[in-house]
Amino acid sequence: MSSGNESTPSQATVETTGTSPAKMKEYPEPLASHEDVVRDLSLFWDTLRRFHSILATKFM
């Protein structure tokens, strides 16, 4: 449930650390609505894989 006081930014940043200075990455725009992802298991897995592909992170 949502209280109405919560706000979800359309884009946020992720900080990656290492030996070099931190690099900032932006989250992509949503690939599907929350309602659609919750309703459809295939869409959930597809958007999860695409999310990791866009961010160049490892999908396990």
C-alpha positions in Angstrom: 0.0 0.0 0.0 1.1 3.5 -0.7 0.5 6.3 1.8 0.4 9.1 -0.7 3.2 10.8 1.2 5.8 8.7 -0.6 7.3 9.9 -3.8 9.3 7.8 -6.2 11.7 9.7 -8.4 11.7 8.8 -12.1 15.4 8.6 -12.1 17.9 8.0 -9.3 21.7 7.6 -9.2 23.8 4.7 -8.3 27.3 5.2 -7.0 29.9 2.6 -8.0 33.1 2.5 -6.0 36.5 1.2 -6.8 40.1 2.5 -6.9 39.1 5.4 -9.1 36.8 8.2 -8.1 33.1 7.3 -7.9 31.2 7.2 -11.1 27.5 8.0 -11.2 25.0 6.1 -13.3 21.4 7.0 -13.7 18.6 4.5 -13.5 16.7 4.1 -16.7 13.1 5.1 -17.1 10.7 2.4 -16.1 10.4 -0.4 -18.7 6.8 -1.2 -17.5 4.4 -0.1 -14.9 4.5 -1.7 -11.4 1.0 -3.0 -11.8 1.9 -4.8 -15.1 5.1 -6.3 -13.8 3.3 -7.7 -10.7 0.5 -9.1 -12.8 2.7 -10.8 -15.5 5.5 -13.2 -14.5 7.0 -13.2 -18.0 7.1 -9.4 -18.1 8.7 -9.4 -14.6 11.6 -11.6 -15.8 11.9 -9.7 -19.1 12.1 -6.3 -17.5 14.6 -7.6 -14.8 16.9 -9.0 -17.5 16.6 -5.8 -19.5 17.3 -3.6 -16.5 20.5 -5.5 -15.8 21.5 -5.3 -19.4 21.0 -1.5 -19.5 23.1 -1.0 -16.4 25.7 -3.5 -17.5 25.3 -5.5 -14.3 25.4 -9.2 -13.9 22.0 -11.0 -13.9 22.1 -14.1 -11.8 
